[in-house]
Amino acid sequence: MDDRIADDARFALLAKVRQARMMSGEDRMLAGPRLFAGVCQRMKEGIRDESPSSDEVEIHQLLLQRLAKLRKLETRHQATP
C-alpha cells in the first residue's frame, strides 16, 4: 500500500511540473498569490469550524494571528544552523 501512495505522489508531482512548464510567465507570476489566497481561504474555513460563533472580522483577526505565528516559526527555523 505504501508503494502505491508513493507512486501516486510521484505522479501528482510530475503532473504539477508538466502543468507549470505549460504556464505563461504571467500565469507563473500569479500562481503564488493565488495559492496563498487559497490557503488563507482554507485556514478561514478551519477557523470557522473551530469558532462557529465568530464573525468575519474575528475570523480575519484569528487568521492574521495564525499567519504571524507561522512566520515567526519559519523565521526561527531559518535562523537555526
Secondary structure, 3 states (H helix, E strand, C coil): CHHHHHHHHHHHHHHHHHHHHHCCHHHHHHHHHHHHHHHHHHHHHHHHHHCCCCCHHHHHHHHHHHHHHHHHHHHHHHHCC
